[in-house]
C-alpha cells in the first residue's frame, strides 16, 4: 500500500469512509437525514477539505464545525466516526500522510466535542 499523495487518493479515502458511514446503524441515519440527496456536493466538499488539510493545496475555505453544531451528536457518535475513518485509511493507505489524516480526524473530533459540550461556538 502507498501513502496519500494526490486528489485521487483523497477521493478514495473519502469515498471509502462515507460508504461505511452511510451504512452504519448509528451514523447512517444522521448523515442520510441531514445530507438527503446532496451527497455529491457533500463528497466534493470533503474532497476539497482533505485536499487542503493533507496535501496543502488550497481547495477548501470555510468552517467545518458550523454545519455540525446543530446535529444530534454525542461522544459515542464521534468515537464511531473516528473508528470508521481510521479503518478506511488503514484499508487503503500506509505512510506519513495517512497517519497524519488519522491524527487530524481524531483532533477534529475532540475539538468538535469540546465546542458542543461547552457551547463554545
N, C-alpha and C positions, 0 to 999 in steps of 0.2 A: 504494500500500500504506500501511496505517496502522500505528501503534505498538501494542504490547501494553498494553491498558488495563483488561481485566476477566477474570473467571474463564473466560468462553467463549474468549477469546484464549489463555489458559493451556492450556485443553484442546486447542485446535487445535495449539498449539506442541508439547505433549507427545505427542499422537496422531500427528502428522506425524513426529516424531523416532522414536518407538518402532516405527512401521510400517517405517521404514528399517532400524532396528537388528534387528528380528526377522527380516528377510530377508538381513541381511549375513552373508557366509560366515565371517567371523572372530568377530563378536559374537553373532550369532543363536543359535548352539548354546549358548553360555554362558548367555545370558539365558533362552532357552527351557527349558534343562535345569534352571536354578535356579528360575524362576518357575512352571514347569509350567502348570497350568490356573488359576493365580491372577492372571492378567493384569488383570482388572477391579479387584481390590484394589490391585495394584501401581500401575496407572494412577491410581487415586484418590489414593494416597499421593503420587505425583509431582505431580498437580494441586495438592494441598494444600501440598506443599513449595514449588513455584514460586510459588504464590499468596502464600505468606508472604514469600518472598525478594523477589519483584519488585513485588508490589502492597502490601506491608506490611500485609496482612490476616492476622492470626494464625489460621492454619488447620492448621499442622503443628507438632508437637512431637516431638522425637526426635533421634537421631544418625544422619545419613546414612551415615557410614563403617562403623558396626557391622555392617550387613548385607553389606558388600562385602569385609571384611577376609579372609575365607576363600576368596574366589573365585580361580581360576587366571588372574589378570590381570597384565599387564606394561605397559611403556610403550607398545608398539605398539597395545595394546587401547585405551588412553586417547587416543592420537592419533586413532584411527579414531572413537572415541566423540565427541570434540570436533569432528572434521570433520563427522560426521552432524548433530550438534547445530547447528553454525553454518549448515550448508546448510538445515536445516529452518526456522531462524529467517529466513534470507535469502529463502526461498521464499514466506514469508507476511507478513513484517513489516519495517517500517523505522521507526527512531526511537531516542530515548534509552533507553527501557526494553529494546528489542530488543538494542541494543548492550550494555547492562548484563547482559542474560541471557547473551550470548556471553562477556563478560568473566568473569562469575561461574562459568560452566561450566568455563572454562579454569583459573581459580584452584582450583576444586574438584578438577579432575583433577590439578593439581600437588600439592595437599595430600594427596590420596589416595595418589599415587605416593610422596611423601615418607614418609608413615606406613608404607606397605607395605615400602619399601626399608629403613627404619630400625627396623622392628618397634616403632614408637613408638605402640602402641595398647593 
